[in-house]
Amino acid sequence: MAAMPLKAQYQEMVTFEDVAVHFTKTEWTGLSPAQRALYRSVMLENFGNLTALGYPVPKPALISLLERGDMAW
């Protein structure tokens, strides 16, 4: 199959919520410190990737919490 130019493909707006993962309090308390650190890293990377691609993504409260390392769960 031949590759299609990017502009010829169907493109849709992506939001942070499309790629975000949210845990309940119970789920969060079941994560190990390493899993919590991985979650923080992945969520910050997802947000960074969206903004680097030029998507007009407002900074969600979750990202502000993650940047401060303040996950209250």
Order of alpha helices (4+ residues) and beta strands (2+ residues): alpha-alpha-alpha-alpha
